Amino acid sequence: MAEDRGQLATPMVEVTVGIFLVLAVSLGFALVPVETAETATLDRTAGDALSVLAAEPPEGSGPNRLAVACRSASAFDTEADAIDRRLGAVLPTPLSYRLTTVHGDVGTPRPSGVPTGRASLTTDDCTVTLWVWYV
């Protein structure tokens, strides 16, 4: 005894899958954040500032200022003021910054809704991230 059941036509299934595929690709392009020229410039500026800090001798002993700041919380405290002063001197006047490590932060808290640039540098002990934005 055969049961009566309805079947969905294959072309209907193909059309439905096609519509979902087109929608998914369209939304992918629509929702991907666009990097502006301003963001790219800020990224380069942050990278340059991190390179300057990575090339400087530390207050204590060690290969460079960032590597020493990543060793421990007390080492970060020793280097924090020097890092803050150096970033203030290296970065252009209209920029504000926030440098973060696992042991502490230097600079102003990052605002939301403002285009920011970011650069990271990994040392032996942690990753240092510098955020910069226009004030």
ABEGO torsion letter per residue (X at the ends): XBBBBBBBBAAAAAAAAAAAAAAAAAAAAAABBBBBAAAAAAAAAAAAAAAAAAABBBABBEABAAAAAAABAAAAAAAAAAAAAAAAAABBAABBBBBBBAAEBBEBBBBBGBBBBBBBBBBAABBBBBBBBBX
